[in-house]
Amino acid sequence: MSPDSSQSPPEAAEAPDRRPLIAFTWLWVGAPLAYGLYELVRKATQLFTG
């Protein structure tokens, strides 16, 4: 077992931080999905309540 095995590989240390991209992607998909679910519930209540 070499002493360097506890450290992360060099390519992992050079990887860019992708958290902003992941957050943007969740918003890109999540916002229209949330709006669609809101409209679905709104129209379903109108349908069943008159």
N, C-alpha and C positions, 0 to 999 in steps of 0.2 A: 504494500500500500504506500503510495507516494504521498509526500506532505502536501502536494498541490491538489489532491483529490477532494478536499473539503471546500475549495473555492469554486465559484461558478466558471463555466467555460468563457473564453474571451469573447465569443460572438454574442453571448447573452449580455455581457456588460456593455456592448456597443449597440444593442438594439434600441431603437427610439421608443419613447413613451407613447403608447397608443391609446391611453385612457381618454384623451379628448376626442379622438376619432370614434371610439366605441360609444361614448356619451352622445356624440352627434348622430351616430347611426341609430341608437335607441330612440332619440327624439324624432329622427326622420321617419321611422316606422311607427313609433308609439303615438305621436300626435294625431295622425290621420286615423289610426286604429281607435284611439280614445274618442275622437269626434264621431266616428262611425257607430261605435257602441252607444254613445249618447243619443244620436239620432234614432237608432234602433229602439232604444228604450222609450224615447219620446213618442215615436210613431206607434209602438205597440200599446202604450197606455191610451193613446187616442183611439186606437182600433177597438180595444176591449172596454173602454169606459164611455165611448160615444163622443 
